[in-house]
């Protein structure tokens, strides 16, 4: 990890803004599963410095840190039902079960009323709030063909501690046997970790990259996961390298990003600190209240529609 990394002075965020410009200038227009259409490039990358408590959270628009943290902690429980999310005011996964409910029942319940029923009615949540074997299931309870269950996250922590030089410090969400059962197959699907000079770094491969809406969220989530793992393994955070496969802007996002986000000037990223008094016993015992973001003064949020 001796390669020079970008400072925390707004330069790192310029990578992201330049990626939007590159898609606009050099991308190809394509149809897509959602019907909205995209403009895309193949095989892009960004690198973020996580040292000095830096949290790579965009400043040219507000990123919903609570949503990032609540979702990551939910993944780490192995959860696949949206109820714990909506109970905490996080709606980022609600579109998919809501669309399924409307399609299968013919009841055109608003998404707000759908979430209210999920919160209030356990039986309704069990029936309609399930997403299938998405991220949390694969991270914590990947089932092999012989029925054996693999907890990839527990194994990762053990591996980092016992074999920090290993080239097998990774986990995946792409379980081929389960893809058709998922509300949405994993976009950020492969994480590999590296220990050098007392630092923990991560390479994230993301197959499908919604640059306007999803990627800013995904970067913060991966950086937060590095912080949690480093904390548990008595290491310092190093770097996050993000690699995207199909890197795209939805057609209905492009004008908004051009006229709003690309006109703004990035500032230094915020920093992140733990607030706990005693370090949690395991990777799975952190709470939202354990996290503190310092010095985050972004431009206003830019609402963008979700493509389901």
N, C-alpha and C positions, 0 to 999 in steps of 0.2 A: 504494500500500500504506500510505497514511496512516491508514487505519481503525484505531482502537484494538483491540488484541488482548488476549486473556485472559492473565493472569500465570501463572507456573509455581508455583502454590501449592495445587494440588488443584482449583481452579476449572475448569480445562479438562477434567479427568476427569469432573466433575459433568455435563458435556454428555452424556457417554456413559451415565451412570447414569440421567439424566433421559430419555434416548431409550428405554431399557428400560421406564421407568415410563410413558412416553407410549404405547408400543405396548400395554402392559397395559391402560391406562385408555381408550384411544381407538381401538385397532386393530380390524381385522376378521379373523375366522377364515376361512381358505381351505385348500382342498386343495392339494397340490403334487406335483411329479414323483416325489419320493421315497416318497410314501405316508405320511409322518409327520404332515403337516399343519402349518400355520403360523398365527401371528397377525401381521398386517402393517399398516404404514402406507406411503403413497406419498410419495416426494419429500422426504426429510429431509436435514438438513445439519449439519455440525460444522466448526469452524475451530480450528486449532492453531498456536501460536507456536513456530517452530523457532529463534528467535534465542537467543543465549547458550548455544549447544550443546545446547539442549533436545531430548530425544527423547521423543515422546508415547507412552510405553509404560505401560499401565495399572498401577496400584499396588494396586487392589482384588482383583487376582488376578495370579499370575505369568504373564507372556507369554514364550514360548520364543524368546528372541532369536536363538539359534543357528539355529533352524529358519527364522526370517525371513531372516537374512543368507545362509544357505546356499541357500535357494530363490531369492532375488534374484540372487545371483551365478550360479546355474544358468540363470535366465532370460537373463541377459546373455551367456551363452555360446551362446545359441540352442538349448540342449538340450531334448529332448523324451522322454528315456528316464530312468526313475527310478533307474537304477543309481548315478550319481554322488551322488544324495541318500542312498540307503540305505547306501552305503559310508561316509557321514559321520554315520550314526545319525539321519537325518531321514526320517520315515515319512509325512509329510503327504500325499503323492500315492500311497501304496501301495494304498489301498483300491480304487481304480478298476481298475488292471490285475489286482489279485488277484481281484476279483469277476468280471472277464471270463474269467480263467483257469479259475476254478471252474465257471462256466457252460458254457464251451466244451469243457472236457475231462472234466467230471464228477469230477475229482480234488479232494476236499475238503481240500486242503492248508491248514494254518493260515497266517495271514498272516505269522507269524514265520518259519515254514519257507519260505514263498514268498520272503520277503525274503532269507533265507539263500541260497537257490538263485540269486537275482538277483545277489547279491554274488559268489558262487563260480563261476558258470557264465556266461561271456560270451554263448554261443549262446542259453542260456535267457533271459538279459536282453534280447537282441535280439529274440527271438520274443515275449516276454510282458511286457517292461518298458516298451514303447512306449505313449505317450499320444496319439499323433497330433499334428497341427500346432498344439499349444497355444501358450501365451504366447511362449516363447522363439523358436519358429519365426516367429511373426508380428512380433515385435520386431526380429529380426535378419535374416530372410530371407523377407519377404513377396513372394510371386511374383505378378507381374502377368499379365494375359491374353496378353501377347506373350512370356511366358517370362522377362522381365527381373526380377531379384531386387532388392528394396529393403531396405537396412539402415536401418531407421527410427532406431535409437539412434545410429549414427554420424552420420546426417544431422541429428539433433537437436543433438548436441554442436557440429557445424559451424554450425548455425543460431544457436544461443545466442551463439557467439563472433562470428560475422560480422554477424548482424542481430538484436541484442538487443531491438529495438523491434517485431519482427515479431509478428503475431497468428497465425502459423502454426507456432509452436513447440509441436508436439504429436505424439503417436503413438497408435495404436489397435491393439487386438488383435482387433477384430471383423471378420474377413475372411469375408464371407458365403459365398464359394465353398468355404471349408474347415470351416464350422461342423459339418457332419454327420460329419466325420472325426475330430473331437476327442473325447477322453474326457470333457471338460467344457468347454463354451464359456466364454470369458473372462467373469468376473464384474466385475473391475476392468478396464474395457475402454478408457477414454479418459483420457489425461493431457494437460493443457495447462500450459505454463510461461510465466512472466512475469518479466521483468527490470526492476526499478525501483530506483533509488538504490543500485546495487551489490549488490542482493539478488536471489536466485532464489526464486520462489514457485511453487506447483503447485496446480492445480485438478484433482481426481480425480473422475470420474464412475464410479460402480459400479452396474451394472444390478440385481444380485441380492446382497443383503446379509444374511448370516447373522450377526446382531448378537451372539449369544452366543459363537460360536466363531471366525468368520472375520474380522469387522470389526476387532477389536483387532489382529490379525495384519496385516491390510491397511494399517491406518494407520501402523504402524511401518515396514512395507516401503516405502510411498510416501515417508515422511519420510527413510528411509535413502537412497532413490534421489535425493531432492533433495540430500542431503549429498554424494553421489558426484558428481553433475552439477555442483554448485556448486564442489566441489574441483577438478574438471577445468577449469572455465571461469573460475577465479579470482574467484569471487563468494562472497558470504555467504548462508547460508540465511535465508529470510524467513518465509513462512507456508505451511501446507498447508490447503486448503479441500477438505473431503470432502462429496460429494453422492451420496446413495443413491436408487435408483429404488424397487425392491420391498424395503423395509426390514422384516425379519421376525425373529421368534423361532420356532424350532421348538417344537412343542407339548411335546416331551419334554425341552426345555431350561428351560421357563418356571419350574417349581417350584424347580429348583435355583438359578436366578439370583435369584428372589425371596427365598428363605430364606437364601442364602449371600452372593452378591455385593452385593445391595442393602442388606444390614445392615452393610457395611464402610465405613470412612471413607477417602476418597482422600487421598493425600499428594503432595508435589511430584514431578513427573516426574524421571527420571534425566537425566544429560547424556551426550553422545557425543563421543568424540575419536578421531582417527586415531593409530595407533601406528607407522606406517611411518617409516623413516629418510629415504627418498627417495620423493617422490610418484610413484605408478604412472604409466606412460607414457600409458595410455588408460583409458577407462571400463571396459574389459574385463580389466584386469590387477590389480584388487583381490583380496585374499584375506581370509578370515575373520580371520586373524591380524593384519590391519591395523586391526581395529576394537576399540574399548574402550568399554564402558558403565560409567559411574561413578555411584555413589550409588543403585543400584537395590535397594530394600528392600521388596518387595511382600508382600501377603498370599499365602497358599498358592495354588497352582494349583487350578482348579475343572475337573475332568475332565468333558467333555461328549461324547456320542456323535456321530460324523460321519454325516451323512445322505448316502448315495451314490445 
